[in-house]
């Protein structure tokens, strides 16, 4: 394989890895209140029940 193909491959892999690392570093947890967490859990339980019923 010619040298420029290796260079393109290295740049592509570096771009992918760099993007994933940047995404990981900028990801933050959402500060939710207890009330919001309760509503999310209730909705998840409703969706799980609905999916179980549909099966």
mmCIF entry with sequence, helices, sheets and N, C-alpha, C, O atoms, coordinates in Angstrom:
data_MODEL
# 
_entry.id   MODEL 
# 
_entity.id                         1 
_entity.type                       polymer 
_entity.pdbx_number_of_molecules   1 
# 
_entity_poly.entity_id                      1 
_entity_poly.type                           'polypeptide(L)' 
_entity_poly.nstd_linkage                   no 
_entity_poly.nstd_monomer                   no 
_entity_poly.pdbx_seq_one_letter_code       
;(UNK)(UNK)(UNK)(UNK)(UNK)(UNK)(UNK)(UNK)(UNK)(UNK)(UNK)(UNK)(UNK)(UNK)(UNK)(UNK)
(UNK)(UNK)(UNK)(UNK)(UNK)(UNK)(UNK)(UNK)(UNK)(UNK)(UNK)(UNK)(UNK)(UNK)(UNK)(UNK)
(UNK)(UNK)(UNK)(UNK)(UNK)(UNK)(UNK)(UNK)(UNK)(UNK)(UNK)(UNK)(UNK)(UNK)(UNK)(UNK)
(UNK)(UNK)(UNK)(UNK)(UNK)(UNK)(UNK)
;
_entity_poly.pdbx_seq_one_letter_code_can   XXXXXXXXXXXXXXXXXXXXXXXXXXXXXXXXXXXXXXXXXXXXXXXXXXXXXXX 
_entity_poly.pdbx_strand_id                 A 
# 
loop_
_entity_poly_seq.entity_id 
_entity_poly_seq.num 
_entity_poly_seq.mon_id 
_entity_poly_seq.hetero 
1 1  UNK n 
1 2  UNK n 
1 3  UNK n 
1 4  UNK n 
1 5  UNK n 
1 6  UNK n 
1 7  UNK n 
1 8  UNK n 
1 9  UNK n 
1 10 UNK n 
1 11 UNK n 
1 12 UNK n 
1 13 UNK n 
1 14 UNK n 
1 15 UNK n 
1 16 UNK n 
1 17 UNK n 
1 18 UNK n 
1 19 UNK n 
1 20 UNK n 
1 21 UNK n 
1 22 UNK n 
1 23 UNK n 
1 24 UNK n 
1 25 UNK n 
1 26 UNK n 
1 27 UNK n 
1 28 UNK n 
1 29 UNK n 
1 30 UNK n 
1 31 UNK n 
1 32 UNK n 
1 33 UNK n 
1 34 UNK n 
1 35 UNK n 
1 36 UNK n 
1 37 UNK n 
1 38 UNK n 
1 39 UNK n 
1 40 UNK n 
1 41 UNK n 
1 42 UNK n 
1 43 UNK n 
1 44 UNK n 
1 45 UNK n 
1 46 UNK n 
1 47 UNK n 
1 48 UNK n 
1 49 UNK n 
1 50 UNK n 
1 51 UNK n 
1 52 UNK n 
1 53 UNK n 
1 54 UNK n 
1 55 UNK n 
# 
_struct_asym.id          A 
_struct_asym.entity_id   1 
# 
loop_
_struct_conf.conf_type_id 
_struct_conf.id 
_struct_conf.pdbx_PDB_helix_id 
_struct_conf.beg_label_comp_id 
_struct_conf.beg_label_asym_id 
_struct_conf.beg_label_seq_id 
_struct_conf.pdbx_beg_PDB_ins_code 
_struct_conf.end_label_comp_id 
_struct_conf.end_label_asym_id 
_struct_conf.end_label_seq_id 
_struct_conf.pdbx_end_PDB_ins_code 
_struct_conf.beg_auth_comp_id 
_struct_conf.beg_auth_asym_id 
_struct_conf.beg_auth_seq_id 
_struct_conf.end_auth_comp_id 
_struct_conf.end_auth_asym_id 
_struct_conf.end_auth_seq_id 
_struct_conf.pdbx_PDB_helix_class 
_struct_conf.details 
_struct_conf.pdbx_PDB_helix_length 
HELX_P HELX_P1 AA1 UNK A 3  ? UNK A 26 ? UNK A 3  UNK A 26 1 ? 24 
HELX_P HELX_P2 AA2 UNK A 34 ? UNK A 54 ? UNK A 34 UNK A 54 1 ? 21 
# 
_struct_conf_type.id          HELX_P 
_struct_conf_type.criteria    ? 
_struct_conf_type.reference   ? 
# 
loop_
_atom_site.group_PDB 
_atom_site.id 
_atom_site.type_symbol 
_atom_site.label_atom_id 
_atom_site.label_alt_id 
_atom_site.label_comp_id 
_atom_site.label_asym_id 
_atom_site.label_entity_id 
_atom_site.label_seq_id 
_atom_site.pdbx_PDB_ins_code 
_atom_site.Cartn_x 
_atom_site.Cartn_y 
_atom_site.Cartn_z 
_atom_site.occupancy 
_atom_site.B_iso_or_equiv 
_atom_site.pdbx_formal_charge 
_atom_site.auth_seq_id 
_atom_site.auth_comp_id 
_atom_site.auth_asym_id 
_atom_site.auth_atom_id 
_atom_site.pdbx_PDB_model_num 
ATOM 1   N N  . UNK A 1 1  ? 0.856   -1.168  0.000  1.00 0.00 ? 1  UNK A N  1 
ATOM 2   C CA . UNK A 1 1  ? 0.000   0.000   0.000  1.00 0.00 ? 1  UNK A CA 1 
ATOM 3   C C  . UNK A 1 1  ? 0.909   1.240   0.000  1.00 0.00 ? 1  UNK A C  1 
ATOM 4   O O  . UNK A 1 1  ? 1.857   1.302   0.782  1.00 0.00 ? 1  UNK A O  1 
ATOM 5   N N  . UNK A 1 2  ? 0.634   2.216   -0.859 1.00 0.00 ? 2  UNK A N  1 
ATOM 6   C CA . UNK A 1 2  ? 1.489   3.410   -0.924 1.00 0.00 ? 2  UNK A CA 1 
ATOM 7   C C  . UNK A 1 2  ? 1.416   4.239   0.364  1.00 0.00 ? 2  UNK A C  1 
ATOM 8   O O  . UNK A 1 2  ? 0.489   4.102   1.162  1.00 0.00 ? 2  UNK A O  1 
ATOM 9   N N  . UNK A 1 3  ? 2.400   5.082   0.535  1.00 0.00 ? 3  UNK A N  1 
ATOM 10  C CA . UNK A 1 3  ? 2.503   5.866   1.764  1.00 0.00 ? 3  UNK A CA 1 
ATOM 11  C C  . UNK A 1 3  ? 1.321   6.806   1.947  1.00 0.00 ? 3  UNK A C  1 
ATOM 12  O O  . UNK A 1 3  ? 0.888   7.030   3.077  1.00 0.00 ? 3  UNK A O  1 
ATOM 13  N N  . UNK A 1 4  ? 0.791   7.360   0.861  1.00 0.00 ? 4  UNK A N  1 
ATOM 14  C CA . UNK A 1 4  ? -0.310  8.309   0.996  1.00 0.00 ? 4  UNK A CA 1 
ATOM 15  C C  . UNK A 1 4  ? -1.606  7.620   1.416  1.00 0.00 ? 4  UNK A C  1 
ATOM 16  O O  . UNK A 1 4  ? -2.463  8.252   2.033  1.00 0.00 ? 4  UNK A O  1 
ATOM 17  N N  . UNK A 1 5  ? -1.760  6.359   1.099  1.00 0.00 ? 5  UNK A N  1 
ATOM 18  C CA . UNK A 1 5  ? -2.931  5.619   1.560  1.00 0.00 ? 5  UNK A CA 1 
ATOM 19  C C  . UNK A 1 5  ? -2.865  5.431   3.070  1.00 0.00 ? 5  UNK A C  1 
ATOM 20  O O  . UNK A 1 5  ? -3.874  5.553   3.764  1.00 0.00 ? 5  UNK A O  1 
ATOM 21  N N  . UNK A 1 6  ? -1.653  5.131   3.579  1.00 0.00 ? 6  UNK A N  1 
ATOM 22  C CA . UNK A 1 6  ? -1.474  5.017   5.028  1.00 0.00 ? 6  UNK A CA 1 
ATOM 23  C C  . UNK A 1 6  ? -1.740  6.356   5.699  1.00 0.00 ? 6  UNK A C  1 
ATOM 24  O O  . UNK A 1 6  ? -2.314  6.408   6.787  1.00 0.00 ? 6  UNK A O  1 
ATOM 25  N N  . UNK A 1 7  ? -1.324  7.435   5.052  1.00 0.00 ? 7  UNK A N  1 
ATOM 26  C CA . UNK A 1 7  ? -1.545  8.776   5.605  1.00 0.00 ? 7  UNK A CA 1 
ATOM 27  C C  . UNK A 1 7  ? -3.039  9.089   5.680  1.00 0.00 ? 7  UNK A C  1 
ATOM 28  O O  . UNK A 1 7  ? -3.506  9.602   6.696  1.00 0.00 ? 7  UNK A O  1 
ATOM 29  N N  . UNK A 1 8  ? -3.780  8.793   4.643  1.00 0.00 ? 8  UNK A N  1 
ATOM 30  C CA . UNK A 1 8  ? -5.231  9.020   4.639  1.00 0.00 ? 8  UNK A CA 1 
ATOM 31  C C  . UNK A 1 8  ? -5.903  8.168   5.705  1.00 0.00 ? 8  UNK A C  1 
ATOM 32  O O  . UNK A 1 8  ? -6.798  8.638   6.408  1.00 0.00 ? 8  UNK A O  1 
ATOM 33  N N  . UNK A 1 9  ? -5.477  6.924   5.823  1.00 0.00 ? 9  UNK A N  1 
ATOM 34  C CA . UNK A 1 9  ? -6.036  6.023   6.830  1.00 0.00 ? 9  UNK A CA 1 
ATOM 35  C C  . UNK A 1 9  ? -5.755  6.544   8.240  1.00 0.00 ? 9  UNK A C  1 
ATOM 36  O O  . UNK A 1 9  ? -6.636  6.522   9.100  1.00 0.00 ? 9  UNK A O  1 
ATOM 37  N N  . UNK A 1 10 ? -4.533  7.009   8.475  1.00 0.00 ? 10 UNK A N  1 
ATOM 38  C CA . UNK A 1 10 ? -4.172  7.536   9.798  1.00 0.00 ? 10 UNK A CA 1 
ATOM 39  C C  . UNK A 1 10 ? -4.964  8.795   10.119 1.00 0.00 ? 10 UNK A C  1 
ATOM 40  O O  . UNK A 1 10 ? -5.412  8.968   11.253 1.00 0.00 ? 10 UNK A O  1 
ATOM 41  N N  . UNK A 1 11 ? -5.141  9.671   9.147  1.00 0.00 ? 11 UNK A N  1 
ATOM 42  C CA . UNK A 1 11 ? -5.916  10.898  9.366  1.00 0.00 ? 11 UNK A CA 1 
ATOM 43  C C  . UNK A 1 11 ? -7.370  10.567  9.661  1.00 0.00 ? 11 UNK A C  1 
ATOM 44  O O  . UNK A 1 11 ? -7.977  11.175  10.543 1.00 0.00 ? 11 UNK A O  1 
ATOM 45  N N  . UNK A 1 12 ? -7.931  9.622   8.941  1.00 0.00 ? 12 UNK A N  1 
ATOM 46  C CA . UNK A 1 12 ? -9.323  9.232   9.167  1.00 0.00 ? 12 UNK A CA 1 
ATOM 47  C C  . UNK A 1 12 ? -9.510  8.635   10.553 1.00 0.00 ? 12 UNK A C  1 
ATOM 48  O O  . UNK A 1 12 ? -10.441 9.004   11.268 1.00 0.00 ? 12 UNK A O  1 
ATOM 49  N N  . UNK A 1 13 ? -8.632  7.716   10.938 1.00 0.00 ? 13 UNK A N  1 
ATOM 50  C CA . UNK A 1 13 ? -8.729  7.114   12.268 1.00 0.00 ? 13 UNK A CA 1 
ATOM 51  C C  . UNK A 1 13 ? -8.507  8.147   13.363 1.00 0.00 ? 13 UNK A C  1 
ATOM 52  O O  . UNK A 1 13 ? -9.195  8.128   14.384 1.00 0.00 ? 13 UNK A O  1 
ATOM 53  N N  . UNK A 1 14 ? -7.560  9.040   13.160 1.00 0.00 ? 14 UNK A N  1 
ATOM 54  C CA . UNK A 1 14 ? -7.312  10.098  14.133 1.00 0.00 ? 14 UNK A CA 1 
ATOM 55  C C  . UNK A 1 14 ? -8.503  11.014  14.281 1.00 0.00 ? 14 UNK A C  1 
ATOM 56  O O  . UNK A 1 14 ? -8.819  11.452  15.387 1.00 0.00 ? 14 UNK A O  1 
ATOM 57  N N  . UNK A 1 15 ? -9.162  11.305  13.186 1.00 0.00 ? 15 UNK A N  1 
ATOM 58  C CA . UNK A 1 15 ? -10.355 12.149  13.234 1.00 0.00 ? 15 UNK A CA 1 
ATOM 59  C C  . UNK A 1 15 ? -11.477 11.478  14.001 1.00 0.00 ? 15 UNK A C  1 
ATOM 60  O O  . UNK A 1 15 ? -12.160 12.122  14.796 1.00 0.00 ? 15 UNK A O  1 
ATOM 61  N N  . UNK A 1 16 ? -11.672 10.198  13.770 1.00 0.00 ? 16 UNK A N  1 
ATOM 62  C CA . UNK A 1 16 ? -12.729 9.459   14.468 1.00 0.00 ? 16 UNK A CA 1 
ATOM 63  C C  . UNK A 1 16 ? -12.438 9.380   15.957 1.00 0.00 ? 16 UNK A C  1 
ATOM 64  O O  . UNK A 1 16 ? -13.313 9.660   16.776 1.00 0.00 ? 16 UNK A O  1 
ATOM 65  N N  . UNK A 1 17 ? -11.226 9.002   16.313 1.00 0.00 ? 17 UNK A N  1 
ATOM 66  C CA . UNK A 1 17 ? -10.861 8.884   17.721 1.00 0.00 ? 17 UNK A CA 1 
ATOM 67  C C  . UNK A 1 17 ? -10.924 10.241  18.408 1.00 0.00 ? 17 UNK A C  1 
ATOM 68  O O  . UNK A 1 17 ? -11.417 10.342  19.531 1.00 0.00 ? 17 UNK A O  1 
ATOM 69  N N  . UNK A 1 18 ? -10.437 11.274  17.754 1.00 0.00 ? 18 UNK A N  1 
ATOM 70  C CA . UNK A 1 18 ? -10.486 12.613  18.324 1.00 0.00 ? 18 UNK A CA 1 
ATOM 71  C C  . UNK A 1 18 ? -11.905 13.092  18.551 1.00 0.00 ? 18 UNK A C  1 
ATOM 72  O O  . UNK A 1 18 ? -12.198 13.702  19.579 1.00 0.00 ? 18 UNK A O  1 
ATOM 73  N N  . UNK A 1 19 ? -12.782 12.825  17.612 1.00 0.00 ? 19 UNK A N  1 
ATOM 74  C CA . UNK A 1 19 ? -14.186 13.220  17.760 1.00 0.00 ? 19 UNK A CA 1 
ATOM 75  C C  . UNK A 1 19 ? -14.844 12.491  18.921 1.00 0.00 ? 19 UNK A C  1 
ATOM 76  O O  . UNK A 1 19 ? -15.594 13.092  19.691 1.00 0.00 ? 19 UNK A O  1 
ATOM 77  N N  . UNK A 1 20 ? -14.566 11.192  19.051 1.00 0.00 ? 20 UNK A N  1 
ATOM 78  C CA . UNK A 1 20 ? -15.142 10.432  20.158 1.00 0.00 ? 20 UNK A CA 1 
ATOM 79  C C  . UNK A 1 20 ? -14.623 10.924  21.508 1.00 0.00 ? 20 UNK A C  1 
ATOM 80  O O  . UNK A 1 20 ? -15.380 10.992  22.477 1.00 0.00 ? 20 UNK A O  1 
ATOM 81  N N  . UNK A 1 21 ? -13.353 11.262  21.573 1.00 0.00 ? 21 UNK A N  1 
ATOM 82  C CA . UNK A 1 21 ? -12.793 11.771  22.830 1.00 0.00 ? 21 UNK A CA 1 
ATOM 83  C C  . UNK A 1 21 ? -13.382 13.133  23.178 1.00 0.00 ? 21 UNK A C  1 
ATOM 84  O O  . UNK A 1 21 ? -13.661 13.413  24.344 1.00 0.00 ? 21 UNK A O  1 
ATOM 85  N N  . UNK A 1 22 ? -13.569 13.976  22.173 1.00 0.00 ? 22 UNK A N  1 
ATOM 86  C CA . UNK A 1 22 ? -14.179 15.284  22.403 1.00 0.00 ? 22 UNK A CA 1 
ATOM 87  C C  . UNK A 1 22 ? -15.613 15.125  22.875 1.00 0.00 ? 22 UNK A C  1 
ATOM 88  O O  . UNK A 1 22 ? -16.052 15.839  23.777 1.00 0.00 ? 22 UNK A O  1 
ATOM 89  N N  . UNK A 1 23 ? -16.341 14.210  22.283 1.00 0.00 ? 23 UNK A N  1 
ATOM 90  C CA . UNK A 1 23 ? -17.719 13.952  22.679 1.00 0.00 ? 23 UNK A CA 1 
ATOM 91  C C  . UNK A 1 23 ? -17.786 13.455  24.116 1.00 0.00 ? 23 UNK A C  1 
ATOM 92  O O  . UNK A 1 23 ? -18.650 13.881  24.883 1.00 0.00 ? 23 UNK A O  1 
ATOM 93  N N  . UNK A 1 24 ? -16.881 12.558  24.484 1.00 0.00 ? 24 UNK A N  1 
ATOM 94  C CA . UNK A 1 24 ? -16.843 12.040  25.849 1.00 0.00 ? 24 UNK A CA 1 
ATOM 95  C C  . UNK A 1 24 ? -16.520 13.151  26.853 1.00 0.00 ? 24 UNK A C  1 
ATOM 96  O O  . UNK A 1 24 ? -17.117 13.207  27.929 1.00 0.00 ? 24 UNK A O  1 
ATOM 97  N N  . UNK A 1 25 ? -15.592 14.023  26.510 1.00 0.00 ? 25 UNK A N  1 
ATOM 98  C CA . UNK A 1 25 ? -15.181 15.076  27.429 1.00 0.00 ? 25 UNK A CA 1 
ATOM 99  C C  . UNK A 1 25 ? -16.261 16.139  27.620 1.00 0.00 ? 25 UNK A C  1 
ATOM 100 O O  . UNK A 1 25 ? -16.344 16.747  28.687 1.00 0.00 ? 25 UNK A O  1 
ATOM 101 N N  . UNK A 1 26 ? -17.080 16.368  26.614 1.00 0.00 ? 26 UNK A N  1 
ATOM 102 C CA . UNK A 1 26 ? -18.087 17.419  26.714 1.00 0.00 ? 26 UNK A CA 1 
ATOM 103 C C  . UNK A 1 26 ? -19.434 16.904  27.216 1.00 0.00 ? 26 UNK A C  1 
ATOM 104 O O  . UNK A 1 26 ? -20.339 17.695  27.483 1.00 0.00 ? 26 UNK A O  1 
ATOM 105 N N  . UNK A 1 27 ? -19.570 15.600  27.345 1.00 0.00 ? 27 UNK A N  1 
ATOM 106 C CA . UNK A 1 27 ? -20.836 15.041  27.826 1.00 0.00 ? 27 UNK A CA 1 
ATOM 107 C C  . UNK A 1 27 ? -20.980 15.331  29.319 1.00 0.00 ? 27 UNK A C  1 
ATOM 108 O O  . UNK A 1 27 ? -20.058 15.107  30.103 1.00 0.00 ? 27 UNK A O  1 
ATOM 109 N N  . UNK A 1 28 ? -22.152 15.833  29.691 1.00 0.00 ? 28 UNK A N  1 
ATOM 110 C CA . UNK A 1 28 ? -22.423 16.145  31.091 1.00 0.00 ? 28 UNK A CA 1 
ATOM 111 C C  . UNK A 1 28 ? -23.766 15.563  31.478 1.00 0.00 ? 28 UNK A C  1 
ATOM 112 O O  . UNK A 1 28 ? -24.667 15.437  30.650 1.00 0.00 ? 28 UNK A O  1 
ATOM 113 N N  . UNK A 1 29 ? -23.885 15.215  32.725 1.00 0.00 ? 29 UNK A N  1 
ATOM 114 C CA . UNK A 1 29 ? -25.170 14.731  33.208 1.00 0.00 ? 29 UNK A CA 1 
ATOM 115 C C  . UNK A 1 29 ? -26.124 15.910  33.349 1.00 0.00 ? 29 UNK A C  1 
ATOM 116 O O  . UNK A 1 29 ? -25.721 17.027  33.673 1.00 0.00 ? 29 UNK A O  1 
ATOM 117 N N  . UNK A 1 30 ? -27.384 15.633  33.099 1.00 0.00 ? 30 UNK A N  1 
ATOM 118 C CA . UNK A 1 30 ? -28.390 16.673  33.253 1.00 0.00 ? 30 UNK A CA 1 
ATOM 119 C C  . UNK A 1 30 ? -28.771 16.801  34.724 1.00 0.00 ? 30 UNK A C  1 
ATOM 120 O O  . UNK A 1 30 ? -29.125 15.811  35.365 1.00 0.00 ? 30 UNK A O  1 
ATOM 121 N N  . UNK A 1 31 ? -28.699 18.005  35.255 1.00 0.00 ? 31 UNK A N  1 
ATOM 122 C CA . UNK A 1 31 ? -29.107 18.177  36.650 1.00 0.00 ? 31 UNK A CA 1 
ATOM 123 C C  . UNK A 1 31 ? -30.635 18.191  36.756 1.00 0.00 ? 31 UNK A C  1 
ATOM 124 O O  . UNK A 1 31 ? -31.267 19.213  36.490 1.00 0.00 ? 31 UNK A O  1 
ATOM 125 N N  . UNK A 1 32 ? -31.222 17.067  37.140 1.00 0.00 ? 32 UNK A N  1 
ATOM 126 C CA . UNK A 1 32 ? -32.671 16.963  37.240 1.00 0.00 ? 32 UNK A CA 1 
ATOM 127 C C  . UNK A 1 32 ? -33.083 17.001  38.707 1.00 0.00 ? 32 UNK A C  1 
ATOM 128 O O  . UNK A 1 32 ? -32.373 16.515  39.586 1.00 0.00 ? 32 UNK A O  1 
ATOM 129 N N  . UNK A 1 33 ? -34.240 17.588  38.941 1.00 0.00 ? 33 UNK A N  1 
ATOM 130 C CA . UNK A 1 33 ? -34.779 17.595  40.298 1.00 0.00 ? 33 UNK A CA 1 
ATOM 131 C C  . UNK A 1 33 ? -35.397 16.239  40.589 1.00 0.00 ? 33 UNK A C  1 
ATOM 132 O O  . UNK A 1 33 ? -35.590 15.429  39.683 1.00 0.00 ? 33 UNK A O  1 
ATOM 133 N N  . UNK A 1 34 ? -35.703 15.996  41.846 1.00 0.00 ? 34 UNK A N  1 
ATOM 134 C CA . UNK A 1 34 ? -36.314 14.713  42.225 1.00 0.00 ? 34 UNK A CA 1 
ATOM 135 C C  . UNK A 1 34 ? -37.670 14.538  41.544 1.00 0.00 ? 34 UNK A C  1 
ATOM 136 O O  . UNK A 1 34 ? -38.034 13.427  41.158 1.00 0.00 ? 34 UNK A O  1 
ATOM 137 N N  . UNK A 1 35 ? -38.414 15.631  41.396 1.00 0.00 ? 35 UNK A N  1 
ATOM 138 C CA . UNK A 1 35 ? -39.727 15.552  40.743 1.00 0.00 ? 35 UNK A CA 1 
ATOM 139 C C  . UNK A 1 35 ? -39.578 15.144  39.281 1.00 0.00 ? 35 UNK A C  1 
ATOM 140 O O  . UNK A 1 35 ? -40.343 14.320  38.782 1.00 0.00 ? 35 UNK A O  1 
ATOM 141 N N  . UNK A 1 36 ? -38.595 15.720  38.598 1.00 0.00 ? 36 UNK A N  1 
ATOM 142 C CA . UNK A 1 36 ? -38.372 15.370  37.201 1.00 0.00 ? 36 UNK A CA 1 
ATOM 143 C C  . UNK A 1 36 ? -37.934 13.916  37.067 1.00 0.00 ? 36 UNK A C  1 
ATOM 144 O O  . UNK A 1 36 ? -38.383 13.211  36.163 1.00 0.00 ? 36 UNK A O  1 
ATOM 145 N N  . UNK A 1 37 ? -37.060 13.469  37.961 1.00 0.00 ? 37 UNK A N  1 
ATOM 146 C CA . UNK A 1 37 ? -36.632 12.067  37.934 1.00 0.00 ? 37 UNK A CA 1 
ATOM 147 C C  . UNK A 1 37 ? -37.811 11.136  38.167 1.00 0.00 ? 37 UNK A C  1 
ATOM 148 O O  . UNK A 1 37 ? -37.906 10.083  37.537 1.00 0.00 ? 37 UNK A O  1 
ATOM 149 N N  . UNK A 1 38 ? -38.709 11.517  39.067 1.00 0.00 ? 38 UNK A N  1 
ATOM 150 C CA . UNK A 1 38 ? -39.877 10.696  39.351 1.00 0.00 ? 38 UNK A CA 1 
ATOM 151 C C  . UNK A 1 38 ? -40.758 10.574  38.110 1.00 0.00 ? 38 UNK A C  1 
ATOM 152 O O  . UNK A 1 38 ? -41.252 9.491   37.797 1.00 0.00 ? 38 UNK A O  1 
ATOM 153 N N  . UNK A 1 39 ? -40.954 11.703  37.396 1.00 0.00 ? 39 UNK A N  1 
ATOM 154 C CA . UNK A 1 39 ? -41.775 11.669  36.187 1.00 0.00 ? 39 UNK A CA 1 
ATOM 155 C C  . UNK A 1 39 ? -41.126 10.809  35.102 1.00 0.00 ? 39 UNK A C  1 
ATOM 156 O O  . UNK A 1 39 ? -41.816 10.077  34.392 1.00 0.00 ? 39 UNK A O  1 
ATOM 157 N N  . UNK A 1 40 ? -39.808 10.898  34.976 1.00 0.00 ? 40 UNK A N  1 
ATOM 158 C CA . UNK A 1 40 ? -39.105 10.091  33.977 1.00 0.00 ? 40 UNK A CA 1 
ATOM 159 C C  . UNK A 1 40 ? -39.265 8.608   34.296 1.00 0.00 ? 40 UNK A C  1 
ATOM 160 O O  . UNK A 1 40 ? -39.537 7.802   33.406 1.00 0.00 ? 40 UNK A O  1 
ATOM 161 N N  . UNK A 1 41 ? -39.097 8.254   35.560 1.00 0.00 ? 41 UNK A N  1 
ATOM 162 C CA . UNK A 1 41 ? -39.246 6.848   35.957 1.00 0.00 ? 41 UNK A CA 1 
ATOM 163 C C  . UNK A 1 41 ? -40.662 6.356   35.716 1.00 0.00 ? 41 UNK A C  1 
ATOM 164 O O  . UNK A 1 41 ? -40.856 5.219   35.287 1.00 0.00 ? 41 UNK A O  1 
ATOM 165 N N  . UNK A 1 42 ? -41.666 7.206   35.987 1.00 0.00 ? 42 UNK A N  1 
ATOM 166 C CA . UNK A 1 42 ? -43.059 6.815   35.743 1.00 0.00 ? 42 UNK A CA 1 
ATOM 167 C C  . UNK A 1 42 ? -43.303 6.587   34.261 1.00 0.00 ? 42 UNK A C  1 
ATOM 168 O O  . UNK A 1 42 ? -43.954 5.614   33.881 1.00 0.00 ? 42 UNK A O  1 
ATOM 169 N N  . UNK A 1 43 ? -42.783 7.480   33.416 1.00 0.00 ? 43 UNK A N  1 
ATOM 170 C CA . UNK A 1 43 ? -42.960 7.317   31.969 1.00 0.00 ? 43 UNK A CA 1 
ATOM 171 C C  . UNK A 1 43 ? -42.265 6.050   31.476 1.00 0.00 ? 43 UNK A C  1 
ATOM 172 O O  . UNK A 1 43 ? -42.798 5.334   30.629 1.00 0.00 ? 43 UNK A O  1 
ATOM 173 N N  . UNK A 1 44 ? -41.079 5.779   32.006 1.00 0.00 ? 44 UNK A N  1 
ATOM 174 C CA . UNK A 1 44 ? -40.377 4.556   31.610 1.00 0.00 ? 44 UNK A CA 1 
ATOM 175 C C  . UNK A 1 44 ? -41.176 3.318   32.007 1.00 0.00 ? 44 UNK A C  1 
ATOM 176 O O  . UNK A 1 44 ? -41.271 2.364   31.236 1.00 0.00 ? 44 UNK A O  1 
ATOM 177 N N  . UNK A 1 45 ? -41.746 3.334   33.199 1.00 0.00 ? 45 UNK A N  1 
ATOM 178 C CA . UNK A 1 45 ? -42.550 2.199   33.651 1.00 0.00 ? 45 UNK A CA 1 
ATOM 179 C C  . UNK A 1 45 ? -43.782 2.039   32.761 1.00 0.00 ? 45 UNK A C  1 
ATOM 180 O O  . UNK A 1 45 ? -44.156 0.918   32.415 1.00 0.00 ? 45 UNK A O  1 
ATOM 181 N N  . UNK A 1 46 ? -44.410 3.149   32.390 1.00 0.00 ? 46 UNK A N  1 
ATOM 182 C CA . UNK A 1 46 ? -45.580 3.086   31.507 1.00 0.00 ? 46 UNK A CA 1 
ATOM 183 C C  . UNK A 1 46 ? -45.204 2.502   30.143 1.00 0.00 ? 46 UNK A C  1 
ATOM 184 O O  . UNK A 1 46 ? -45.917 1.654   29.606 1.00 0.00 ? 46 UNK A O  1 
ATOM 185 N N  . UNK A 1 47 ? -44.088 2.958   29.594 1.00 0.00 ? 47 UNK A N  1 
ATOM 186 C CA . UNK A 1 47 ? -43.663 2.459   28.284 1.00 0.00 ? 47 UNK A CA 1 
ATOM 187 C C  . UNK A 1 47 ? -43.305 0.974   28.361 1.00 0.00 ? 47 UNK A C  1 
ATOM 188 O O  . UNK A 1 47 ? -43.632 0.214   27.449 1.00 0.00 ? 47 UNK A O  1 
ATOM 189 N N  . UNK A 1 48 ? -42.638 0.554   29.440 1.00 0.00 ? 48 UNK A N  1 
ATOM 190 C CA . UNK A 1 48 ? -42.313 -0.870  29.600 1.00 0.00 ? 48 UNK A CA 1 
ATOM 191 C C  . UNK A 1 48 ? -43.577 -1.711  29.682 1.00 0.00 ? 48 UNK A C  1 
ATOM 192 O O  . UNK A 1 48 ? -43.653 -2.784  29.084 1.00 0.00 ? 48 UNK A O  1 
ATOM 193 N N  . UNK A 1 49 ? -44.583 -1.219  30.433 1.00 0.00 ? 49 UNK A N  1 
ATOM 194 C CA . UNK A 1 49 ? -45.832 -1.948  30.540 1.00 0.00 ? 49 UNK A CA 1 
ATOM 195 C C  . UNK A 1 49 ? -46.541 -2.015  29.185 1.00 0.00 ? 49 UNK A C  1 
ATOM 196 O O  . UNK A 1 49 ? -47.094 -3.053  28.820 1.00 0.00 ? 49 UNK A O  1 
ATOM 197 N N  . UNK A 1 50 ? -46.523 -0.916  28.449 1.00 0.00 ? 50 UNK A N  1 
ATOM 198 C CA . UNK A 1 50 ? -47.174 -0.883  27.148 1.00 0.00 ? 50 UNK A CA 1 
ATOM 199 C C  . UNK A 1 50 ? -46.479 -1.847  26.170 1.00 0.00 ? 50 UNK A C  1 
ATOM 200 O O  . UNK A 1 50 ? -47.144 -2.562  25.420 1.00 0.00 ? 50 UNK A O  1 
ATOM 201 N N  . UNK A 1 51 ? -45.153 -1.859  26.184 1.00 0.00 ? 51 UNK A N  1 
ATOM 202 C CA . UNK A 1 51 ? -44.416 -2.774  25.302 1.00 0.00 ? 51 UNK A CA 1 
ATOM 203 C C  . UNK A 1 51 ? -44.668 -4.227  25.683 1.00 0.00 ? 51 UNK A C  1 
ATOM 204 O O  . UNK A 1 51 ? -44.799 -5.084  24.809 1.00 0.00 ? 51 UNK A O  1 
ATOM 205 N N  . UNK A 1 52 ? -44.734 -4.503  26.954 1.00 0.00 ? 52 UNK A N  1 
ATOM 206 C CA . UNK A 1 52 ? -44.991 -5.875  27.407 1.00 0.00 ? 52 UNK A CA 1 
ATOM 207 C C  . UNK A 1 52 ? -46.388 -6.316  26.990 1.00 0.00 ? 52 UNK A C  1 
ATOM 208 O O  . UNK A 1 52 ? -46.602 -7.474  26.633 1.00 0.00 ? 52 UNK A O  1 
ATOM 209 N N  . UNK A 1 53 ? -47.335 -5.388  27.037 1.00 0.00 ? 53 UNK A N  1 
ATOM 210 C CA . UNK A 1 53 ? -48.713 -5.708  26.642 1.00 0.00 ? 53 UNK A CA 1 
ATOM 211 C C  . UNK A 1 53 ? -48.811 -5.952  25.147 1.00 0.00 ? 53 UNK A C  1 
ATOM 212 O O  . UNK A 1 53 ? -49.573 -6.809  24.701 1.00 0.00 ? 53 UNK A O  1 
ATOM 213 N N  . UNK A 1 54 ? -48.039 -5.197  24.371 1.00 0.00 ? 54 UNK A N  1 
ATOM 214 C CA . UNK A 1 54 ? -48.078 -5.326  22.910 1.00 0.00 ? 54 UNK A CA 1 
ATOM 215 C C  . UNK A 1 54 ? -47.460 -6.629  22.425 1.00 0.00 ? 54 UNK A C  1 
ATOM 216 O O  . UNK A 1 54 ? -47.763 -7.075  21.318 1.00 0.00 ? 54 UNK A O  1 
ATOM 217 N N  . UNK A 1 55 ? -46.614 -7.240  23.217 1.00 0.00 ? 55 UNK A N  1 
ATOM 218 C CA . UNK A 1 55 ? -45.948 -8.485  22.780 1.00 0.00 ? 55 UNK A CA 1 
ATOM 219 C C  . UNK A 1 55 ? -46.845 -9.671  22.865 1.00 0.00 ? 55 UNK A C  1 
ATOM 220 O O  . UNK A 1 55 ? -46.432 -10.783 22.534 1.00 0.00 ? 55 UNK A O  1 
# 
